[in-house]
Amino acid sequence: MKRLFCIFVSLLVSMQITQAQRVSFFARPYTPSFSTGSIRDFLNDINQHSSIIIEYAANFLDTGRIITLKGSPETIGVVLQQVLQDQKINLLEKNNKLIITPSPVPLPDDFFITWYSIYGIVKETVSGEPLADATVWHPARQRGSYSNNHGYYTLLLPEGQNVLYLSYAGYDTHKMEINLKGNTRMDVFLTPKSDISAVTVTSAPNAAETEENKASKEANSNNIILGESDVLRSFYMDPGVKNIPEITYGMLVRGGSPDQNIFLLDGNTIFNPTHLLGALSIVNKTSVKSMHLYKKNFPSRYGGGLSSVIDVMTKDGNMQKWQGEANAGLLAGSFTLEGPIKKDRSSLMLSFRQSWINPILRMLKSGIAVDFYDLHIKYTQWVGKKDKLMFNAYAGHDELQLHQNYTNNQQRWGNKAAMLNWNRVLSPRAFINSSINFTNYDNLAGFRYNLYDSTGKLVQNRVYNTYSSIRQYNVRTAVEISATNNVRIHVGGKASYTRIRPFDSNVSAEFIDRPGDFNAFPPLAFNEMVLFYENEIRPDKQFFIRPGLHVSFYRHNDFNYTSWQPRLYAVYKLNEHNQVDISYNHMTQYMHLVTNPYMGINSDAWVPSTSVLNPEESDLFNLGYRYSDQKKLTIQADVYYKQMKNVTNYAEGKNLFLNTTDWSQRVQLGNGWSYGLETKAERVTDNWFLQVSYTLSWNWRRFAGLNNGVKFPFKYDRRHEANAAATFKYNKHWRFSSFWMIATGDVYSLPNQVYPDFDDAQQISDPLAPKEYRLIYHSSMAKMYRTLPYQRLDISASNYHSLGKKLSARLTAGVYNIYGSPSQYVYDLEGTLGKRSLVVTTKYQFFKVTPYVSYSVAF
């Protein structure tokens, strides 16, 4: 594979060199002495008045044919295109000479044409914000391109007069006429439409090629929780994407666990991008420029996770004027402010959000207390016309206390991230983006374990506190090269250093909230280097193929691992309405997330791969179909099969959270499989947006030490799930939305053995003393049970109105979880000393029937 990869790169480079030489040859200036003459006359004139010599034999060339030139040609290529048209010849280039030889077929029509690049940045007129995925289309030759995440586009066009159309969803199409005489930079400004219809989740403009899903920032019931709009929740409408809000980062994609999702904020990895245990993302919608989800086709520039990649790009900041938006809802208040430091040169974007729902929760006696905030700052500076510097900083923190029935949990977690980014327009066909990144994640969890006698009297009170953290530094660079209009190259690399404190612990009578009070476990560190290469190739209008390769080099202590990860994605358009696609992805993940099932919620430990705990790997195959018509009806269907190796499971009967050096022996490795069918349909009209999705899936695991080595349904196995969303635009002021979902229950397991803990190493000084009595749960057999089916209905209404010439507002009211459905995807065990019994509790209700209202003002 390495040899094939090198040969492929060499061929592409040689093709580009040959093409560049030919273009340079025909681009030389030349003005003919006359406009009408024979082929012989024009060839002799070129020999006399240009810098090249043309050699030919008259016996195979119709030298007497009379030619009348059109237009005002100024280069050798334009003249030869007309003079030698339809002649059955071939051309050899040698020592600054053109040698004409006979051929059975004529040269291609555009052989002599000199092609130039038109390139630049696509921006929004109002703010100067770069627009990602804007379409650039040349209708005369049916050629097109699209802008990247930083608004950069490039397109090869023939010299002379050209007409281009630039478009972007929600913006007026821009017509551009240009007379190309050389490589030309044209920055283009698009104007927002005055009235934009509501949408929720739409395909990116280049969907036929990349099939990535793009989240919308519109406020609809499927992405609002307690009045707070969350763009990440739009993805929950996508088939194969499940939401379990009672676990850390509660997004599950195609049978994978939460740690198998990669979340990138402006290219920086965020290890837990959620609040409220997965119910709300850290991204304030007013600061988002674009958000894409990859779950079936992974470009080779992404790595580190097996299930999905969410790539979030935030706004650069308005470079024309100061503007902002403030929102006040039941759950939190937020604002975003952006504006120029120096017009058209530098800008600042500041976004902040703070929860304030605790007084209401106390009044309702819910047993829940939540507190979180987000702070995001971004500074952008143009240095000349080719270079742009961006500095990002993010800080967020969560604190959650849960006191329901016998459950008593306390969690505190937070993220900090910073990034310095530099991108540069290297040439008319090349763009480079480089960054230095830092990210830090802390997770502190406490679980109170109470034991009662037969009369209900408390006889044991223990709080098991755990602390973990991840700190990562990385340097990354990526180059985009447009070799031709039909070949685009992405190449780059990354070097990273990661340091983990996986499971410091402290057993006490009370909750501990200071990391310094924990028994320190030696940090675990590893290094990773990545190289990636991929092509986007369009052999014709119907076919698109994107081969790629991601290579990573991993080192932890004395353990080294090299992973070759080939990627392939191809699309074939059957006609203007139908297309099929196929993809294959091999992925490797070096970090494992291990969750203790009996330590309450959010008790996670991240650990690196070792010689014992090998890296997780997956192979994903996907076959997809897409139909779309002129009436804006879209139907999609995918079947997939994913095989996983070295997935992790908590080693039953062992205590992962003890500070011992043999921690890797307390984690089980096994294999996994997931497969299924995903379908989705969308219908868009002037007043309606309708979306329905259905997922049928299977999710299996197998561990040698569990269930006698027989495969069993994994705990996130959910056989059927259906979603439906509708948005109705009554007029320019009122919009009404609803979201409904139904799903079969999740799988959970009960222990088949329960016995007292008499091990001194587990801090039991006197096993006969009731206050020291503790049960150990052992599951050598996977006794699987399912929770009850779950369904939920949310509704909302929004009123858009003006508060003056410079102020607009939106009032949103709705009801979350109209049925009052319990979550039912979290279970716990309660022990009774006298009866030696266990009780299973599953019906937690973090959010019951919850009406909400929010008010946003844009200025």
Residue pairs with C-beta under 8 A, 6 or more apart in sequence:
1 549
1 564
1 566
2 564
5 533
5 549
9 533
12 483
12 487
12 489
12 535
15 483
16 483
19 483
19 484
21 93
22 93
23 114
23 115
25 52
25 76
25 77
25 93
25 98
26 75
26 76
26 77
26 80
26 112
26 113
26 114
27 75
27 76
27 77
27 114
27 159
28 50
28 51
28 52
28 75
28 76
29 74
29 75
29 76
30 46
30 49
30 50
30 73
30 74
30 75
30 76
30 79
31 49
31 73
31 74
32 42
32 45
32 46
32 49
32 69
32 73
32 79
33 45
33 49
34 41
34 45
35 68
35 69
36 66
36 67
36 68
36 69
37 45
37 66
37 67
38 63
38 64
38 65
38 66
38 67
39 61
39 62
39 63
39 64
39 65
39 67
39 83
39 84
39 87
40 58
40 63
40 64
42 67
42 79
42 83
43 54
43 56
43 63
43 83
46 52
46 54
46 76
46 79
46 80
47 53
47 54
50 76
51 96
52 76
52 96
52 97
52 98
53 96
53 97
53 98
54 97
54 98
54 100
55 97
55 98
55 99
55 100
56 63
56 99
56 100
57 100
60 88
60 89
60 102
61 87
61 89
61 100
62 87
67 82
67 83
69 79
69 82
70 82
71 78
71 160
73 79
73 82
74 181
75 114
75 159
76 112
77 112
77 113
77 114
77 159
78 112
78 113
78 114
78 159
78 160
80 112
81 109
81 110
81 111
81 112
81 113
84 100
84 107
84 112
85 106
85 109
86 106
87 106
87 107
88 102
88 103
88 104
88 105
88 106
89 100
89 101
89 102
89 103
89 106
89 107
90 100
90 101
90 102
90 103
90 107
91 98
91 99
91 100
91 101
91 107
91 111
92 98
92 99
92 101
93 99
110 158
113 158
113 159
114 158
114 159
115 156
115 157
115 158
115 159
116 156
116 157
116 158
116 159
116 180
116 181
116 182
116 183
116 184
116 428
117 154
117 155
117 156
117 157
117 183
117 184
117 428
117 429
117 482
118 154
118 155
118 157
118 162
118 164
118 178
118 180
118 183
118 184
118 185
118 186
118 428
119 152
119 153
119 154
119 155
119 183
119 184
119 185
119 186
119 425
119 428
119 429
120 152
120 153
120 185
120 186
120 187
120 188
121 130
121 147
121 150
121 151
121 152
121 153
121 187
121 188
122 130
122 131
122 134
122 136
122 147
122 151
122 153
122 166
122 168
122 187
122 188
122 190
123 129
123 130
123 131
123 151
123 187
123 188
123 189
123 190
124 130
124 131
124 171
124 189
124 190
124 192
125 189
125 190
125 191
125 192
126 191
126 192
126 318
126 320
127 318
127 319
127 320
127 321
127 323
127 338
128 189
128 316
128 318
128 319
128 320
128 344
128 347
129 289
129 315
129 316
129 317
129 318
129 319
130 147
130 150
130 151
130 152
130 289
130 316
131 147
131 151
131 168
131 171
131 190
132 147
132 148
132 149
132 150
132 151
132 289
132 290
132 313
133 146
133 147
133 168
133 204
133 205
133 206
133 214
133 290
134 146
134 147
134 151
134 153
134 166
134 167
134 168
134 190
134 205
135 144
135 145
135 146
135 166
135 167
135 168
135 205
135 206
136 144
136 145
136 146
136 147
136 153
136 155
136 164
136 165
136 166
137 143
137 144
137 164
137 165
137 166
137 167
138 144
138 155
138 157
138 162
138 163
138 164
139 163
139 165
140 162
140 163
141 157
141 158
142 541
143 155
143 156
143 157
143 485
144 155
145 153
145 154
145 155
145 482
145 485
146 153
146 205
146 206
147 153
148 431
148 480
149 290
149 311
149 313
150 388
150 423
150 431
150 433
152 423
152 425
152 431
152 480
154 428
154 429
154 431
154 482
155 164
155 482
155 485
156 429
156 482
156 484
156 485
157 164
157 180
158 180
159 180
159 181
160 179
160 180
161 177
161 178
161 179
161 180
162 177
162 178
162 179
162 180
163 175
163 176
163 177
164 175
164 176
164 177
164 178
165 173
165 174
165 175
165 176
166 173
166 174
166 176
166 188
166 190
167 173
167 174
167 190
167 205
168 190
168 205
169 199
169 202
169 205
170 192
170 193
170 196
171 190
171 191
171 192
171 193
172 190
172 191
172 192
172 193
174 188
174 189
174 190
174 191
176 186
176 188
178 184
178 186
183 428
184 428
185 385
185 425
185 428
195 732
197 684
197 686
197 687
197 689
197 729
198 218
198 220
198 689
198 727
198 729
198 735
199 216
199 218
199 684
199 689
200 216
200 218
200 220
200 222
200 223
200 234
200 237
200 689
200 691
200 725
200 727
201 213
201 214
201 215
201 216
201 234
201 235
201 237
201 238
201 691
202 214
202 216
203 211
203 212
203 213
203 214
203 634
204 210
204 212
204 213
204 214
204 292
208 544
208 571
208 573
208 579
208 626
209 536
209 538
209 544
209 546
209 571
210 297
210 299
210 546
210 569
211 296
211 297
211 569
211 571
211 581
211 624
211 626
212 292
212 293
212 294
212 297
213 235
213 238
213 292
213 293
213 295
214 290
214 291
214 292
215 223
215 231
215 232
215 234
215 235
215 288
215 291
215 292
215 293
216 231
216 234
217 229
217 231
217 285
217 286
217 288
218 727
219 229
219 737
219 796
219 798
219 810
219 812
220 234
220 725
220 727
220 737
220 739
220 796
221 725
221 737
221 738
221 739
221 794
221 795
221 796
221 814
222 233
222 234
222 236
222 237
222 723
222 725
222 737
222 739
222 794
223 229
223 230
223 231
223 232
223 233
223 234
224 230
224 233
224 794
224 796
224 812
224 814
224 816
224 852
224 854
225 233
225 276
225 279
225 280
225 331
225 816
225 847
226 329
226 330
226 331
226 357
226 816
226 847
226 850
226 852
227 329
227 330
227 331
227 812
227 814
227 852
227 853
227 854
228 280
228 327
228 329
228 331
228 332
228 334
228 854
229 285
229 327
230 280
230 281
230 283
230 285
231 281
231 283
231 285
231 288
231 291
232 251
232 273
232 274
232 281
232 283
232 291
232 310
233 243
233 280
233 281
235 241
235 251
235 293
235 310
236 242
236 243
236 251
236 723
237 680
237 691
237 693
237 723
237 725
237 739
238 293
238 295
238 680
238 693
239 638
239 678
239 679
239 680
239 693
239 694
239 695
239 721
239 723
240 253
240 254
240 295
240 638
240 640
240 676
240 678
240 695
240 697
241 251
241 252
241 253
241 293
241 295
241 308
242 251
242 252
242 253
242 716
242 718
242 721
242 743
243 250
243 251
243 252
243 278
244 250
244 251
244 252
244 278
244 716
244 746
244 825
245 276
245 277
245 278
245 279
245 823
245 846
246 277
246 278
246 601
246 823
246 825
246 826
246 844
246 846
247 258
247 277
247 278
247 595
247 601
247 602
247 826
248 258
248 272
248 274
248 277
248 278
248 413
248 443
248 601
248 602
248 604
249 258
249 259
249 261
249 263
249 271
249 272
249 273
249 274
249 278
250 258
250 274
250 277
250 278
250 279
251 258
251 261
251 278
251 308
252 258
252 307
252 716
253 260
253 261
253 295
253 307
253 308
254 295
254 307
254 308
254 620
254 640
254 642
254 674
254 676
254 697
255 307
255 642
255 672
255 673
255 674
255 675
255 676
255 697
255 698
255 699
255 714
255 716
255 717
256 306
256 307
256 308
256 642
256 644
256 674
257 307
257 593
257 647
257 716
258 278
258 593
259 305
259 589
259 591
259 592
259 593
259 606
260 305
260 306
260 307
260 308
260 589
260 616
261 305
261 307
261 308
261 309
261 310
262 269
262 302
262 304
262 305
262 308
262 309
262 310
263 269
263 270
263 271
263 273
263 310
263 312
264 270
264 309
264 310
264 311
264 312
265 273
265 282
265 283
265 312
265 314
265 392
265 394
265 417
266 312
266 313
266 314
266 378
266 390
266 392
266 419
266 421
267 419
267 421
267 435
267 437
267 476
268 392
268 394
268 417
268 418
268 419
268 435
268 437
268 438
268 439
269 304
269 437
269 439
269 472
269 474
270 282
270 394
270 415
270 417
270 439
270 441
271 415
271 439
271 441
271 470
271 606
272 413
272 415
272 441
272 443
273 281
273 282
273 283
273 310
273 415
274 280
274 281
274 282
275 281
275 282
275 355
275 370
275 372
275 396
275 398
276 370
276 372
276 398
276 400
276 846
277 400
277 411
277 601
277 602
277 846
279 846
279 847
280 331
282 374
282 394
282 396
282 415
283 291
283 312
283 314
284 334
284 336
284 351
284 352
284 353
284 374
284 376
286 324
286 325
286 327
286 334
286 335
286 336
286 351
287 314
287 315
287 336
287 349
287 351
287 376
287 378
288 312
288 313
288 314
288 315
289 313
289 314
289 315
289 316
290 312
290 313
291 310
291 311
291 312
291 313
292 310
292 311
293 308
293 309
293 310
294 302
294 308
294 309
294 310
294 311
295 307
295 308
296 583
296 620
296 622
296 624
296 638
296 640
297 546
297 567
297 569
297 581
297 583
297 585
297 622
298 309
298 567
298 585
298 587
299 490
299 534
299 546
299 548
299 567
300 490
300 532
300 533
300 534
300 548
300 549
300 550
300 565
300 567
301 478
301 490
301 492
301 532
301 534
301 550
302 309
302 311
302 550
303 530
303 532
303 550
303 552
303 565
303 587
303 588
304 589
304 590
304 591
305 587
305 589
306 587
306 589
306 616
306 617
306 618
306 642
306 644
314 349
314 351
314 376
314 378
314 392
315 338
315 349
315 378
316 347
316 349
316 378
316 380
316 390
317 338
317 339
317 340
317 347
317 348
317 349
317 378
317 379
317 380
318 338
318 339
318 340
318 347
318 349
319 340
319 343
319 344
319 345
319 346
319 347
319 380
320 340
320 343
320 344
321 339
321 340
322 337
322 338
322 339
322 340
323 337
323 338
323 339
323 858
323 859
324 335
324 336
324 337
324 338
324 858
324 859
325 335
325 336
325 856
325 857
325 858
325 859
326 333
326 334
326 335
326 856
326 857
326 859
327 333
327 334
327 335
327 854
327 855
327 856
327 857
328 854
328 855
328 856
329 812
329 852
329 853
329 854
329 855
330 357
330 360
330 850
330 852
330 853
330 854
331 355
331 356
331 357
331 852
332 353
332 354
332 355
332 356
332 357
332 372
333 353
333 354
333 356
334 351
334 352
334 353
334 354
334 374
335 351
335 352
336 349
336 350
336 351
336 352
337 349
337 350
337 351
338 347
338 348
338 349
338 350
339 347
339 348
340 346
340 347
341 347
341 348
341 379
344 382
345 381
345 382
346 379
346 380
346 381
346 382
347 379
347 380
348 377
348 378
348 379
348 380
349 376
349 377
349 378
349 379
349 380
350 376
350 377
351 374
351 375
351 376
351 377
352 373
352 374
352 375
352 376
353 372
353 373
353 374
354 372
354 373
355 370
355 371
355 372
355 373
357 370
358 369
358 370
358 371
361 368
361 369
361 370
362 369
367 402
367 403
367 404
368 400
368 401
368 402
368 403
368 404
368 846
369 399
369 400
369 401
370 398
370 399
370 400
370 401
371 398
371 399
371 400
372 396
372 397
372 398
372 399
373 396
373 397
374 394
374 395
374 396
375 394
375 395
375 396
376 392
376 393
376 394
377 392
377 393
377 394
378 390
378 391
378 392
378 393
379 390
379 391
380 388
380 389
380 390
381 388
381 389
381 390
382 388
383 389
385 425
386 424
386 425
387 422
387 423
387 424
387 425
388 422
388 423
388 424
389 420
389 421
389 422
390 419
390 420
390 421
390 422
390 423
391 418
391 419
391 420
391 421
392 417
392 418
392 419
392 421
393 417
393 418
393 419
394 415
394 416
394 417
394 418
395 414
395 415
395 416
395 417
396 414
396 415
396 416
397 412
397 413
397 414
398 411
398 412
398 413
398 414
399 410
399 411
399 412
400 409
400 410
400 411
400 412
400 602
401 409
401 410
401 411
402 408
402 409
402 410
402 601
404 844
404 845
405 841
406 450
406 828
406 830
406 841
407 600
407 828
407 841
407 844
408 447
408 448
408 450
409 445
409 446
409 447
409 448
409 600
409 601
409 602
410 445
410 446
410 511
410 513
411 443
411 444
411 445
411 446
411 601
411 602
412 442
412 443
412 444
412 445
412 513
413 441
413 442
413 443
413 444
413 602
414 441
414 442
415 439
415 440
415 441
416 439
416 440
417 437
417 438
417 439
417 440
418 437
418 438
418 439
419 435
419 436
419 437
419 438
420 435
420 436
421 433
421 434
421 435
422 433
422 434
422 435
423 431
423 432
423 433
423 434
424 431
424 432
425 431
426 432
426 479
429 481
429 482
429 483
430 479
430 480
430 481
430 482
431 479
431 480
432 477
432 478
432 479
432 480
433 477
433 478
433 480
434 475
434 476
434 477
434 478
435 475
435 476
435 477
436 474
436 475
437 472
437 473
437 474
437 475
437 476
438 471
438 472
438 473
439 470
439 471
439 472
440 469
440 470
440 471
440 472
441 469
441 470
441 471
442 467
442 468
442 469
442 515
443 467
443 468
443 469
443 602
443 604
444 465
444 466
444 467
444 512
444 513
444 515
445 465
445 466
445 467
445 599
445 600
445 601
445 602
445 603
445 604
446 463
446 464
446 465
446 466
446 511
446 512
446 513
446 600
447 463
447 464
447 599
447 600
447 603
448 461
448 462
448 463
448 464
448 511
449 460
449 462
449 463
449 464
449 774
450 458
450 460
450 461
451 458
451 459
451 460
451 770
451 773
451 774
451 775
451 831
451 832
451 833
452 458
452 459
452 830
452 831
452 832
452 833
453 459
453 770
453 832
453 833
453 834
454 832
454 833
454 834
454 835
455 834
459 770
459 771
459 773
459 833
460 770
460 771
460 772
460 773
460 774
460 833
461 509
461 771
462 507
462 508
462 509
462 774
463 507
463 508
463 509
463 510
463 511
463 512
464 505
464 507
464 599
464 657
465 505
465 506
465 507
465 508
465 511
465 512
465 518
466 503
466 504
466 505
466 599
466 603
466 605
466 657
467 501
467 503
467 504
467 505
467 506
467 515
467 518
468 500
468 501
468 502
468 503
468 504
468 604
468 605
468 606
469 500
469 501
469 515
470 498
470 499
470 500
470 606
471 498
471 499
471 500
472 496
472 497
472 498
472 499
473 496
473 497
473 498
474 494
474 495
474 496
474 497
475 494
475 495
475 496
476 492
476 493
476 494
476 495
477 492
477 493
477 494
478 490
478 491
478 492
478 532
479 489
479 490
479 491
479 492
480 488
480 489
480 490
481 488
481 489
481 490
481 491
482 488
482 489
483 489
485 538
486 537
486 538
486 539
487 535
487 536
487 537
487 538
488 535
488 536
489 533
489 534
489 535
489 536
490 532
490 533
490 534
490 535
490 536
490 548
491 532
491 533
491 534
492 531
492 532
493 529
493 530
493 531
493 532
494 528
494 529
494 530
495 527
495 528
495 529
495 530
496 527
496 528
496 529
496 530
497 525
497 526
497 527
498 525
498 526
498 527
498 528
498 591
498 608
499 523
499 524
499 525
500 523
500 524
500 525
500 591
500 606
500 607
500 608
501 520
501 521
501 523
501 524
502 521
502 524
502 605
502 606
502 607
502 663
503 521
503 605
503 607
503 656
503 657
503 659
503 663
504 515
504 518
504 519
504 520
504 521
504 659
505 518
505 519
505 657
505 658
505 659
506 512
506 517
506 518
506 519
507 763
512 518
519 659
520 659
521 659
521 663
524 556
524 607
524 608
525 556
525 608
526 554
526 555
526 556
526 590
526 608
526 609
527 554
527 555
527 556
528 552
528 553
528 554
528 555
528 590
529 552
529 553
530 550
530 551
530 552
530 553
531 550
531 551
532 548
532 549
532 550
532 551
533 548
533 549
534 546
534 547
534 548
534 549
534 567
535 545
535 546
535 547
535 548
536 544
536 546
537 544
537 545
537 546
537 547
538 544
539 545
541 573
542 572
542 573
542 574
543 570
543 571
543 572
543 573
544 570
544 571
544 572
545 568
545 569
545 570
545 571
546 567
546 568
546 569
546 570
547 566
547 567
547 568
548 566
548 567
548 568
549 564
549 565
549 566
549 567
550 565
550 567
551 562
551 563
551 564
551 565
552 562
552 563
552 565
552 588
552 590
553 560
553 561
553 562
554 560
554 561
554 562
554 563
554 590
554 609
554 615
555 561
556 590
556 608
556 609
556 610
557 610
558 611
559 609
559 610
559 611
561 590
561 609
561 614
561 615
563 588
563 615
563 617
564 586
565 585
565 586
565 587
565 588
566 584
566 586
567 583
567 584
567 585
567 586
568 582
568 583
568 584
568 585
569 581
569 582
569 583
570 581
570 582
570 583
571 579
571 580
571 581
572 579
572 580
572 581
573 579
574 580
577 627
577 628
577 629
578 625
578 626
578 627
579 625
579 626
580 623
580 624
580 625
580 626
581 622
581 623
581 624
581 625
581 626
582 622
582 623
582 624
583 620
583 621
583 622
583 624
584 619
584 620
584 621
584 622
585 618
585 619
585 620
586 617
586 618
586 619
586 620
587 617
587 618
587 620
588 615
588 616
588 617
589 615
589 616
589 617
589 618
590 608
590 609
590 615
590 616
591 606
591 607
591 608
591 609
592 606
592 607
592 608
592 609
592 613
592 616
592 648
592 667
593 604
593 605
593 606
593 648
594 604
594 605
594 606
594 607
594 648
594 649
594 650
594 656
594 667
595 603
595 604
595 605
595 650
596 603
596 605
596 650
596 656
596 657
597 650
598 777
598 829
599 657
600 828
601 826
605 656
605 657
607 613
607 663
607 664
607 667
609 615
609 616
610 664
612 664
612 665
613 646
613 648
613 664
613 667
613 669
614 645
614 646
614 669
615 646
616 644
616 645
616 646
616 647
616 648
617 644
617 645
617 646
618 642
618 643
618 644
618 645
619 642
619 643
620 640
620 641
620 642
621 640
621 641
621 642
622 638
622 639
622 640
623 638
623 639
623 640
624 636
624 637
624 638
624 639
625 636
625 637
625 638
626 634
626 635
626 636
627 633
627 634
627 635
627 636
628 634
628 635
632 682
632 683
632 684
632 685
633 681
633 682
633 683
633 684
634 680
634 681
634 682
634 683
635 679
635 680
635 681
636 678
636 679
636 680
636 681
637 677
637 678
637 679
637 680
638 677
638 678
638 679
639 675
639 676
639 677
639 678
640 674
640 675
640 676
640 678
641 673
641 674
641 675
642 673
642 674
642 675
643 671
643 672
643 673
644 671
644 672
644 673
644 674
645 671
645 672
646 669
646 670
646 671
647 669
647 670
647 671
647 672
647 701
648 667
648 668
648 669
648 670
649 667
649 668
649 669
649 670
649 701
649 703
649 706
650 656
650 666
650 667
650 668
651 665
651 666
651 667
651 668
651 705
652 705
652 706
652 751
652 777
652 778
652 779
652 780
653 776
653 777
653 778
653 779
654 665
654 666
655 666
655 762
656 663
656 666
656 667
658 761
658 762
668 703
668 704
668 705
668 706
669 703
670 701
670 702
670 703
670 704
670 706
671 701
671 702
672 699
672 700
672 701
672 702
672 714
673 698
673 699
673 700
673 711
674 697
674 698
674 699
674 700
675 697
675 698
676 695
676 696
676 697
676 698
677 695
677 696
677 697
678 693
678 694
678 695
678 696
678 697
679 693
679 694
679 695
680 691
680 692
680 693
680 694
681 691
681 692
681 693
682 689
682 690
682 691
683 689
683 690
683 691
684 690
686 729
687 728
687 729
687 730
688 726
688 727
688 728
688 729
689 725
689 726
689 727
690 725
690 726
691 723
691 724
691 725
691 726
692 722
692 723
692 724
692 725
693 722
693 723
693 724
694 720
694 721
694 722
694 723
695 720
695 721
695 722
696 719
696 720
697 717
697 718
697 719
697 721
698 713
698 717
698 719
699 713
699 714
699 716
699 717
699 718
700 711
700 712
700 713
700 714
700 717
701 711
701 712
701 713
701 714
702 709
702 710
702 711
702 712
703 709
705 780
706 712
706 779
706 780
706 781
706 782
707 780
707 781
707 782
708 781
710 782
712 782
712 784
713 747
713 784
714 747
715 746
715 747
715 748
715 749
716 746
716 747
717 746
717 747
718 743
718 744
718 745
718 746
719 744
720 743
720 744
721 741
721 742
721 743
721 744
722 741
722 742
722 743
723 739
723 740
723 741
724 739
724 740
724 741
725 737
725 738
725 739
725 740
726 737
726 738
727 735
727 736
727 737
728 735
728 736
728 737
729 735
730 736
732 800
733 799
733 800
733 801
734 797
734 798
734 799
734 800
735 797
735 798
735 800
736 795
736 796
736 797
736 798
737 795
737 796
737 797
737 798
737 814
738 793
738 794
738 795
738 796
739 793
739 794
739 795
740 791
740 792
740 793
740 794
741 790
741 791
741 792
742 789
742 790
742 791
743 789
743 790
743 791
744 786
744 789
745 786
745 787
745 788
745 789
745 790
745 824
746 786
746 787
746 824
746 825
747 784
747 785
747 786
748 784
748 785
748 786
748 787
748 827
748 842
749 779
749 782
749 783
749 784
749 785
750 779
750 783
750 785
750 829
750 838
750 840
751 777
751 778
751 779
751 783
752 778
752 779
752 780
752 781
752 783
753 777
753 778
753 779
753 780
754 775
754 776
754 777
754 778
754 836
754 838
755 775
755 776
755 778
756 767
756 773
756 774
756 775
756 776
757 764
757 767
757 774
757 775
757 776
758 764
758 767
762 774
764 772
764 774
765 772
766 772
767 773
770 833
773 833
775 831
775 838
777 829
787 824
787 825
787 827
787 842
788 824
790 821
790 823
790 824
790 825
791 819
791 821
792 817
792 818
792 819
792 821
793 817
793 818
793 819
794 814
794 815
794 816
794 817
794 818
795 814
795 815
795 818
796 812
796 813
796 814
796 815
797 812
797 813
797 814
798 810
798 811
798 812
799 810
799 811
799 812
800 808
800 809
800 810
801 808
801 809
801 810
801 811
802 808
802 809
803 809
803 857
806 859
807 857
807 858
807 859
808 857
808 858
809 855
809 856
809 857
809 858
810 855
810 856
810 858
811 853
811 854
811 855
812 853
812 854
812 855
812 856
813 851
813 852
813 853
813 854
814 851
814 852
814 853
815 849
815 850
815 851
815 852
816 847
816 849
816 850
816 851
816 852
817 847
817 848
817 849
817 850
818 849
819 849
820 845
820 848
820 849
822 842
822 843
822 844
822 845
823 843
823 844
823 845
823 846
824 842
824 843
824 844
825 842
826 842
826 844
827 840
827 841
827 842
828 840
828 841
829 838
829 839
829 840
829 841
830 838
830 839
830 841
831 837
831 838
832 838
832 839
